[in-house]
């Protein structure tokens, strides 16, 4: 049940000039999300200039230009920003000082507030709470004493997660009321964290919503996700949700995007609890692994939708025209790439990474789900 609405925005960028064919999009980050965004931009006649610390990243293989420099190099950032028309992200954990240095040089989409909140789990969960969006029970942790009190308060198994930089299961510890708070605090690196109570859920879902410069929103169908070892394994549409549950999930994503005054994409990961409640888990203001299915099942995929949004172009139709399952190729899974090419109805997407490692995302394949 894709959703698309359009209305005029009173935001400061409403009415800004569109960036059309021949324009330049600056992308912070050189990974596979930047690669697929650059490919989508090329279809619309737009060019991408990647900024990345990595000399041989996936995005640089397909982009028109690449600047290889640290995120902390403010002079290199300034020169890069001056070469593009708009700046977006495929990796949101850019240092705050670097973001501040870009402010005012070129439009930054999504805006700084979306990035600041998504970079920090404490801010993120506080943001959901302020909107009245339910989450798992949680407490902020700034030391072993906070952790001790949090374990007592939550009263059961819990996940301790670093407030910043954790992803794909990294920066996390599973604890129970008998765990030693001092040991856990040291194991996590003695950095700010959140302690989340575990919730019973029937399935994990995510929703990706686009929001344009004029305030229009376009919501992709909710996706049902399965994780292995903390990393996304499969995403399937349609998700096994009732119509009311699917609408509730879309409302959460749209409400969050509007509250952030976001221009671009917002992915919100959620749980469907055993009693049918949708609760928010995490969000990311960029394309998302759980949206890769859109490349082969939607009239407009998530990467083209991002390009349209940040360039001030009309949002595309997010409607889905067939059911699909996305399978992540992690590590040596990619060695089976030939068999995926031979699979009827499958579409293989490889990221151009030269070395497979355990836990590394090497590509994905989209295919019709079996009954």
C-alpha positions in Angstrom: 0.0 0.0 0.0 2.2 2.8 -1.3 1.2 6.3 -0.3 1.8 9.5 -2.2 0.5 12.9 -1.1 1.4 16.4 -2.4 1.0 19.8 -0.7 2.8 23.1 -0.6 5.5 23.5 2.1 6.1 26.7 4.0 9.7 25.6 4.5 12.6 27.9 3.8 13.5 26.0 0.6 10.0 25.9 -0.9 10.1 27.3 -4.5 13.9 26.9 -4.9 15.1 26.2 -8.4 15.2 22.6 -9.6 18.4 21.0 -10.4 18.0 19.4 -13.8 20.0 17.4 -16.3 23.7 18.4 -16.3 23.5 19.4 -12.6 25.9 18.0 -9.9 24.9 16.1 -6.8 27.6 15.8 -4.1 27.4 12.6 -2.1 29.2 12.2 1.2 30.3 8.6 1.4 31.6 6.1 -1.2 29.8 2.9 -0.4 27.2 0.9 -2.3 24.4 3.3 -1.4 26.3 6.1 -3.1 27.0 3.8 -6.1 23.3 3.0 -6.6 22.4 6.7 -6.1 24.9 7.7 -8.8 23.5 5.1 -11.2 20.0 6.5 -10.6 21.2 10.0 -11.1 22.8 9.2 -14.4 19.5 7.9 -15.8 18.1 11.4 -15.2 21.1 13.1 -16.8 22.6 14.2 -13.5 26.2 13.8 -12.4 27.6 12.8 -9.0 30.8 13.9 -7.2 31.6 11.5 -4.4 33.5 12.6 -1.3 35.1 9.7 0.5 38.1 8.8 2.6 38.4 5.4 0.7 40.4 5.4 -2.5 38.6 2.4 -4.0 35.0 2.5 -2.9 32.0 1.2 -4.8 30.5 4.6 -5.6 33.7 6.0 -7.2 33.6 3.2 -9.8 30.5 4.7 -11.4 30.5 8.4 -10.4 31.6 11.3 -12.7 34.1 12.6 -10.1 35.6 11.5 -6.8 37.4 13.4 -4.1 39.4 11.2 -1.8 40.1 13.0 1.5 39.3 12.6 5.2 35.9 13.9 6.4 37.9 16.1 8.8 39.8 18.0 5.9 37.7 21.2 5.9 39.6 22.7 3.0 39.0 19.6 0.8 35.4 19.6 1.9 35.0 23.3 0.9 36.5 22.7 -2.6 34.3 19.7 -3.1 31.1 21.5 -2.0 31.8 24.4 -4.3 31.9 22.0 -7.3 28.3 20.7 -6.8 24.8 22.1 -6.7 23.4 20.1 -3.7 24.8 17.8 -1.1 23.3 14.6 0.2 24.5 11.5 2.1 24.9 7.8 1.8 26.6 7.7 5.2 25.3 9.9 8.0 28.1 9.6 10.6 30.1 12.6 9.3 31.8 14.6 12.1 29.6 17.5 13.3 32.4 20.1 12.6 32.5 18.9 9.0 28.8 19.3 8.6 29.0 22.8 10.1 31.7 23.7 7.6 29.3 22.9 4.8 26.4 24.9 6.1 25.6 27.8 3.8 27.9 26.7 1.0 25.4 24.5 -0.8 21.9 23.1 0.2 22.4 20.1 2.5 19.6 17.6 2.1 18.4 16.0 4.4 18.9 18.9 6.7 21.4 19.0 9.6 18.7 18.3 12.2 17.8 14.9 10.6 21.5 14.0 10.6 22.2 15.1 14.2 19.3 13.1 15.5 20.0 10.0 13.5 23.6 10.0 14.5 22.8 9.5 18.2 20.5 6.8 19.6 19.7 8.9 22.7 18.5 11.8 20.6 16.7 9.4 18.2 14.7 7.8 21.0 14.0 11.1 22.6 12.7 12.3 19.2 10.3 9.4 18.9 9.1 10.0 22.4 8.4 13.7 21.8 6.3 12.7 18.8 4.3 10.1 20.9 5.7 7.3 18.8 6.1 4.1 20.9 9.5 2.4 21.3 10.9 -0.4 23.4 11.5 0.7 27.0 14.9 2.3 27.2 17.2 4.4 29.4 20.3 6.5 28.6 23.6 5.2 29.9 26.6 7.4 30.7 28.4 5.1 33.1 28.3 1.8 35.1 25.9 3.3 37.7 23.4 4.3 35.0 23.7 0.7 33.6 23.1 -0.8 37.0 20.0 1.3 37.6 18.8 0.6 34.0 19.1 -3.2 34.4 17.1 -3.0 37.6 14.5 -0.7 36.1 14.0 -2.7 32.9 14.0 -6.0 34.9 14.8 -8.4 32.2 17.1 -9.2 29.2 18.2 -6.0 27.5 20.5 -4.7 24.7 23.2 -2.2 25.5 24.0 -0.2 22.3 26.5 2.6 21.7 24.8 5.9 21.2 26.8 6.6 18.1 28.4 4.6 15.2 26.9 1.2 15.8 25.3 -0.6 12.9 24.8 -4.2 11.6 24.9 -5.6 15.1 28.2 -3.8 16.0 28.5 -1.9 19.2 26.0 -4.0 21.0 25.9 -6.3 24.0 23.0 -8.5 25.3 22.7 -8.3 29.0 20.4 -9.7 31.8 19.8 -8.6 35.4 22.8 -10.7 36.6 25.3 -9.1 34.2 28.1 -7.1 35.7 27.6 -3.4 34.9 31.3 -2.6 35.3 32.4 -5.3 32.9 29.7 -4.4 30.3 30.5 -0.7 30.5 34.2 -1.5 29.8 33.4 -4.0 27.1 31.4 -1.4 25.2 34.3 1.1 25.3 32.9 3.4 28.1 31.1 5.6 25.6 27.5 7.0 25.9 24.9 4.3 25.2 21.3 3.3 25.5 19.9 0.2 27.3 16.9 -1.2 25.5 14.5 -3.7 27.0 13.7 -6.6 24.7 10.1 -6.7 23.4 8.2 -9.7 22.1 7.4 -9.1 18.4 5.9 -11.1 15.6 7.9 -9.5 12.8 10.3 -6.8 12.0 9.3 -4.3 9.3 10.6 -1.1 7.8 9.1 1.8 5.8 11.0 4.2 3.6 9.3 7.6 2.9 10.5 10.3 0.6 9.8 14.0 1.2 10.3 16.6 -1.4 11.3 20.2 -1.3 7.6 21.2 -1.6 6.5 19.0 1.3 5.1 16.2 -0.8 5.6 12.7 0.6 5.8 9.3 -1.1 5.8 6.2 1.0 7.0 2.8 -0.2 5.1 -0.4 0.9 6.1 -1.7 4.3 8.8 -4.4 4.1 9.1 -7.5 6.2 12.7 -8.1 7.3 14.7 -11.0 8.7 18.1 -10.5 10.3 21.0 -12.9 10.9 23.8 -12.1 13.3 22.6 -8.5 13.4 22.7 -8.0 9.7 19.7 -7.8 7.3 19.3 -11.2 5.5 16.1 -10.8 3.5 13.4 -8.2 2.9 10.0 -9.3 1.5 7.1 -7.4 0.1 4.3 -7.5 0.7 4.8 -7.7 4.4 2.5 -10.0 6.3 0.6 -7.0 7.8 -3.1 -6.2 8.0 -4.2 -3.1 6.1 -4.5 -1.2 9.4 -1.0 -2.3 10.5 0.5 -1.2 7.2 -1.2 2.1 7.4 0.1 2.6 11.0 3.6 1.8 9.9 3.5 4.4 7.1 2.0 7.0 9.4 5.0 6.6 11.8 7.5 7.2 8.9 5.6 10.1 7.4 5.2 11.8 10.8 8.9 11.5 11.6 9.9 12.9 8.2 7.6 15.8 8.5 8.8 16.6 12.1 12.4 16.6 10.8 11.5 18.9 7.9 13.4 16.3 6.0 14.2 16.6 2.2 15.2 13.2 0.9 14.6 9.7 2.3 13.9 8.5 5.7 13.9 4.8 6.6 12.3 3.7 9.9 12.8 0.2 11.3 9.9 -1.0 13.4 8.6 -4.0 15.3 5.1 -5.4 15.2 4.4 -6.6 18.7 2.5 -9.7 19.6 -0.6 -7.6 20.4 -0.5 -5.8 17.0 1.2 -2.5 18.0 3.8 -0.8 15.8 6.8 0.4 17.7 9.7 2.3 16.3 13.3 1.0 16.6 15.7 3.1 14.6 15.8 5.4 11.6 18.2 6.5 8.9 17.9 9.6 6.7 19.2 8.0 3.6 18.6 5.0 1.3 18.4 1.8 3.2 19.3 -1.8 2.7 15.7 -2.9 3.3 14.6 -0.7 0.3 16.8 -2.5 -2.3 13.8 -4.5 -3.4 12.3 -1.2 -4.9 14.9 -1.4 -7.7 13.0 -4.2 -9.4 9.5 -3.9 -8.1 8.5 -0.2 -8.1 7.8 2.4 -10.7 10.3 4.6 -8.9 13.0 3.0 -6.8 14.4 4.5 -3.6 17.6 5.8 -5.2 15.8 7.7 -8.0 13.4 9.0 -5.4 16.3 10.4 -3.4 17.7 12.1 -6.5 14.3 13.6 -7.3 13.8 14.8 -3.7 17.2 16.5 -3.2 17.1 18.1 -6.6 13.7 19.6 -6.1 12.1 17.4 -8.8 8.6 15.9 -8.6 8.6 12.7 -6.6 8.0 9.6 -8.6 5.3 7.0 -8.2 6.4 4.6 -5.3 3.8 2.0 -6.3 4.8 -1.7 -6.4 3.9 -3.8 -9.4 5.0 -7.2 -8.2 5.8 -9.1 -5.0 9.6 -9.5 -4.4 12.2 -10.7 -2.0 15.6 -9.2 -1.5 18.5 -11.4 -0.4 21.7 -9.8 0.9 24.9 -11.4 -0.3 27.2 -11.2 2.8 30.8 -12.2 2.6 31.4 -15.4 0.7 27.7 -15.6 -0.3 28.8 -13.5 -3.3 30.7 -16.5 -4.7 27.3 -18.0 -5.8 26.7 -15.0 -8.1 26.5 -17.2 -11.2 23.7 -19.3 -9.8 21.8 -16.1 -9.1 22.2 -15.0 -12.7 20.7 -18.3 -13.8 17.7 -18.0 -11.4 14.4 -17.3 -13.3 13.1 -13.9 -12.6 16.1 -12.8 -10.5 18.0 -9.5 -10.8 21.6 -9.5 -9.4 23.2 -6.3 -8.1 26.9 -6.5 -7.2 28.7 -3.6 -5.5 32.2 -3.9 -7.1 34.0 -4.7 -3.9 37.2 -6.5 -4.5 37.5 -8.5 -1.3 34.8 -10.5 0.6 35.0 -10.6 4.3 32.7 -12.0 7.0 29.8 -9.6 7.6 30.6 -7.5 4.5 27.8 -6.6 2.1 28.9 -7.6 -1.3 25.7 -7.3 -3.3 22.1 -8.4 -3.3 19.7 -10.3 -5.5 16.0 -9.6 -6.0 13.6 -12.4 -7.0 10.0 -13.4 -6.8 9.2 -15.0 -3.4 8.2 -18.6 -3.4 4.7 -19.3 -2.0 
